[in-house]
Amino acid sequence: MKPSVAFIGAGRVAWHLAPALDRAGYAVQEVWSRYESSRRFLCYRLAQASTSQPTPHASLDFSTSTARLLVIAVTDEALPQVAATLVPPPEALVVHTSGSTPLAVLDRFPKRGVLYPLQTFSKEQEVDFRNVPLLVEGHNEATASFLSQLAHELGGPVHHADSTQRLTLHLAAVLTNNFPNYLYTLAQQLLKNAHLDVGLLAPLWQETFQKAAALGPQEAQTGPARRGDRRIIDLHQQLLTAQPDLLTLYRLLSESILHHYHV
Amino acid sequence: MKPSVAFIGAGRVAWHLAPALDRAGYAVQEVWSRYESSRRFLCYRLAQASTSQPTPHASLDFSTSTARLLVIAVTDEALPQVAATLVPPPEALVVHTSGSTPLAVLDRFPKRGVLYPLQTFSKEQEVDFRNVPLLVEGHNEATASFLSQLAHELGGPVHHADSTQRLTLHLAAVLTNNFPNYLYTLAQQLLKNAHLDVGLLAPLWQETFQKAAALGPQEAQTGPARRGDRRIIDLHQQLLTAQPDLLTLYRLLSESILHHYHV
């Protein structure tokens, strides 16, 4: 029989992972968040989506809970404090969902593990867990194997990663989600200033991902720096003279690509 | 009646744009490339895809051609030289397809314009022109309006852009295609070095584009720099101490996001 679950945290990851676990048969029965409205809101979402009736939990004392799996899905910043305060029920497995925090943050708990969803989450966007690679780690083989099984039931690809590998993955996620998305923002600002439609770039974003996935990014690379065309790089830099920060960024990335392909 | 076309260049843009024009009724009858194999190969591709039988053209003297539209689709580097050498037939409209080169490069020709497809092209990947915004410019209104009509027939969104706006768009394309794709390459290298599956990141790339398109990149931003979590930024930087170039890139982008959202 699948253990029932308490969720510690009701932010962006919990918002998607809690209903997914619930649907997979790991009934979520309690939700803690430091914000009353957040814990109530996630309970409401869970009750809408399933037959369970989870209850909001105001303290981190879960000693009398019947949950046997506690999922801590709070920000990386809050995680050490929450892990230090949490009182789990006896025999419960405690896992966190952070890419950047080692398993060791849970050393107080006899049974502990990690379930890291390698994806970007927003409350506004539904998530298909078949598109969410799950990285698992356990304090022993039985826990690792239980978490792998659970992860498989969520539907996406499952990989084992130790704490260092997971931090590398988190860094890689920052490089390929946070940074490109920020470059999208900067590019849209350029278009706005030139009185151009900011929507013009979306097809290019889509093709960029599709080409990189199909050919591999190393092969898919195009552009003036890939071709070694310093005349165009200079033209672009002239456009950016009034924006020294973006100019520095442009120069650094272009030089890095030139170096990667031409030296 | 739609004018027939000569293609000057048989590279990545011509490879997709020539068949698209041909399909739209602008029969491509000649193809020039400085490489014999390239011009033959594009002629073969066009003959396969349509009823026209284009002929490879070995010189840039098109004075006796019956084409009335000459499309120059060569690299930005080669464009000035090709424009200086080309001899078009009388009355022909000469257009180029470059994002970064002003219309003025074609000043020798009485009828001239630009048709810039804002997309990344590879010979290996077919292109759906409904996903290719086309930016048009003409030396006069009649030419601009003819090129707009032709661009509409290719199926994608059509916009007017003068030479400066087009250079801005090209710069924005570099920021949101070339640079993110390069970051994908760097991230895959990190994964490889950590003995992780490089395919793990593709779902994140897809979600990044979809979220940015749905919410706008300004809203879609997540990650340690967005949250102002300097502890995680430090952890990532420690992972990069052996890669000073990537460390500099990481620091600059993180500081820029911190500044954008927190100052």
HADDOCK unambig.tbl for C-alpha pairs under 7 A between the chains (distance, minus, plus):
assign (segid A and resid 77 and name CA) (segid B and resid 229 and name CA) 6.89 0.50 0.50
assign (segid A and resid 100 and name CA) (segid B and resid 232 and name CA) 6.89 0.50 0.50
assign (segid A and resid 119 and name CA) (segid B and resid 204 and name CA) 5.38 0.50 0.50
assign (segid A and resid 120 and name CA) (segid B and resid 204 and name CA) 6.85 0.50 0.50
assign (segid A and resid 131 and name CA) (segid B and resid 203 and name CA) 5.57 0.50 0.50
assign (segid A and resid 132 and name CA) (segid B and resid 203 and name CA) 6.72 0.50 0.50
assign (segid A and resid 133 and name CA) (segid B and resid 200 and name CA) 6.61 0.50 0.50
assign (segid A and resid 165 and name CA) (segid B and resid 194 and name CA) 6.09 0.50 0.50
assign (segid A and resid 168 and name CA) (segid B and resid 190 and name CA) 6.92 0.50 0.50
assign (segid A and resid 168 and name CA) (segid B and resid 191 and name CA) 6.96 0.50 0.50
assign (segid A and resid 169 and name CA) (segid B and resid 191 and name CA) 6.83 0.50 0.50
assign (segid A and resid 171 and name CA) (segid B and resid 236 and name CA) 6.00 0.50 0.50
assign (segid A and resid 172 and name CA) (segid B and resid 187 and name CA) 4.74 0.50 0.50
assign (segid A and resid 174 and name CA) (segid B and resid 223 and name CA) 6.61 0.50 0.50
assign (segid A and resid 175 and name CA) (segid B and resid 183 and name CA) 6.00 0.50 0.50
assign (segid A and resid 175 and name CA) (segid B and resid 187 and name CA) 6.44 0.50 0.50
assign (segid A and resid 176 and name CA) (segid B and resid 180 and name CA) 6.69 0.50 0.50
assign (segid A and resid 176 and name CA) (segid B and resid 183 and name CA) 5.97 0.50 0.50
assign (segid A and resid 176 and name CA) (segid B and resid 184 and name CA) 5.65 0.50 0.50
assign (segid A and resid 176 and name CA) (segid B and resid 187 and name CA) 6.96 0.50 0.50
assign (segid A and resid 176 and name CA) (segid B and resid 205 and name CA) 6.65 0.50 0.50
assign (segid A and resid 177 and name CA) (segid B and resid 204 and name CA) 6.78 0.50 0.50
assign (segid A and resid 177 and name CA) (segid B and resid 205 and name CA) 6.57 0.50 0.50
assign (segid A and resid 177 and name CA) (segid B and resid 208 and name CA) 5.73 0.50 0.50
assign (segid A and resid 178 and name CA) (segid B and resid 221 and name CA) 6.32 0.50 0.50
assign (segid A and resid 178 and name CA) (segid B and resid 222 and name CA) 6.15 0.50 0.50
assign (segid A and resid 178 and name CA) (segid B and resid 223 and name CA) 5.99 0.50 0.50
assign (segid A and resid 179 and name CA) (segid B and resid 253 and name CA) 6.75 0.50 0.50
assign (segid A and resid 180 and name CA) (segid B and resid 176 and name CA) 6.70 0.50 0.50
assign (segid A and resid 180 and name CA) (segid B and resid 180 and name CA) 4.99 0.50 0.50
assign (segid A and resid 181 and name CA) (segid B and resid 208 and name CA) 6.78 0.50 0.50
assign (segid A and resid 181 and name CA) (segid B and resid 212 and name CA) 6.84 0.50 0.50
assign (segid A and resid 181 and name CA) (segid B and resid 217 and name CA) 5.70 0.50 0.50
assign (segid A and resid 181 and name CA) (segid B and resid 221 and name CA) 6.41 0.50 0.50
assign (segid A and resid 182 and name CA) (segid B and resid 217 and name CA) 6.80 0.50 0.50
assign (segid A and resid 182 and name CA) (segid B and resid 221 and name CA) 6.82 0.50 0.50
assign (segid A and resid 183 and name CA) (segid B and resid 175 and name CA) 5.99 0.50 0.50
assign (segid A and resid 183 and name CA) (segid B and resid 176 and name CA) 5.98 0.50 0.50
assign (segid A and resid 184 and name CA) (segid B and resid 176 and name CA) 5.64 0.50 0.50
assign (segid A and resid 184 and name CA) (segid B and resid 217 and name CA) 6.10 0.50 0.50
assign (segid A and resid 185 and name CA) (segid B and resid 217 and name CA) 5.36 0.50 0.50
assign (segid A and resid 185 and name CA) (segid B and resid 218 and name CA) 5.65 0.50 0.50
assign (segid A and resid 187 and name CA) (segid B and resid 172 and name CA) 4.75 0.50 0.50
assign (segid A and resid 187 and name CA) (segid B and resid 175 and name CA) 6.42 0.50 0.50
assign (segid A and resid 187 and name CA) (segid B and resid 176 and name CA) 6.97 0.50 0.50
assign (segid A and resid 190 and name CA) (segid B and resid 168 and name CA) 6.95 0.50 0.50
assign (segid A and resid 191 and name CA) (segid B and resid 168 and name CA) 6.95 0.50 0.50
assign (segid A and resid 191 and name CA) (segid B and resid 169 and name CA) 6.83 0.50 0.50
assign (segid A and resid 194 and name CA) (segid B and resid 165 and name CA) 6.12 0.50 0.50
assign (segid A and resid 200 and name CA) (segid B and resid 133 and name CA) 6.63 0.50 0.50
assign (segid A and resid 202 and name CA) (segid B and resid 213 and name CA) 6.20 0.50 0.50
assign (segid A and resid 203 and name CA) (segid B and resid 131 and name CA) 5.58 0.50 0.50
assign (segid A and resid 203 and name CA) (segid B and resid 132 and name CA) 6.74 0.50 0.50
assign (segid A and resid 204 and name CA) (segid B and resid 119 and name CA) 5.39 0.50 0.50
assign (segid A and resid 204 and name CA) (segid B and resid 120 and name CA) 6.85 0.50 0.50
assign (segid A and resid 204 and name CA) (segid B and resid 177 and name CA) 6.77 0.50 0.50
assign (segid A and resid 205 and name CA) (segid B and resid 176 and name CA) 6.65 0.50 0.50
assign (segid A and resid 205 and name CA) (segid B and resid 177 and name CA) 6.55 0.50 0.50
assign (segid A and resid 205 and name CA) (segid B and resid 209 and name CA) 5.82 0.50 0.50
assign (segid A and resid 206 and name CA) (segid B and resid 209 and name CA) 6.01 0.50 0.50
assign (segid A and resid 208 and name CA) (segid B and resid 177 and name CA) 5.72 0.50 0.50
assign (segid A and resid 208 and name CA) (segid B and resid 181 and name CA) 6.79 0.50 0.50
assign (segid A and resid 209 and name CA) (segid B and resid 205 and name CA) 5.83 0.50 0.50
assign (segid A and resid 209 and name CA) (segid B and resid 206 and name CA) 6.01 0.50 0.50
assign (segid A and resid 212 and name CA) (segid B and resid 181 and name CA) 6.84 0.50 0.50
assign (segid A and resid 213 and name CA) (segid B and resid 202 and name CA) 6.18 0.50 0.50
assign (segid A and resid 217 and name CA) (segid B and resid 181 and name CA) 5.69 0.50 0.50
assign (segid A and resid 217 and name CA) (segid B and resid 182 and name CA) 6.80 0.50 0.50
assign (segid A and resid 217 and name CA) (segid B and resid 184 and name CA) 6.08 0.50 0.50
assign (segid A and resid 217 and name CA) (segid B and resid 185 and name CA) 5.35 0.50 0.50
assign (segid A and resid 218 and name CA) (segid B and resid 185 and name CA) 5.66 0.50 0.50
assign (segid A and resid 221 and name CA) (segid B and resid 178 and name CA) 6.32 0.50 0.50
assign (segid A and resid 221 and name CA) (segid B and resid 181 and name CA) 6.40 0.50 0.50
assign (segid A and resid 221 and name CA) (segid B and resid 182 and name CA) 6.83 0.50 0.50
assign (segid A and resid 222 and name CA) (segid B and resid 178 and name CA) 6.13 0.50 0.50
assign (segid A and resid 223 and name CA) (segid B and resid 174 and name CA) 6.59 0.50 0.50
assign (segid A and resid 223 and name CA) (segid B and resid 178 and name CA) 5.97 0.50 0.50
assign (segid A and resid 229 and name CA) (segid B and resid 77 and name CA) 6.94 0.50 0.50
assign (segid A and resid 232 and name CA) (segid B and resid 100 and name CA) 6.90 0.50 0.50
assign (segid A and resid 236 and name CA) (segid B and resid 171 and name CA) 6.01 0.50 0.50
assign (segid A and resid 253 and name CA) (segid B and resid 179 and name CA) 6.74 0.50 0.50
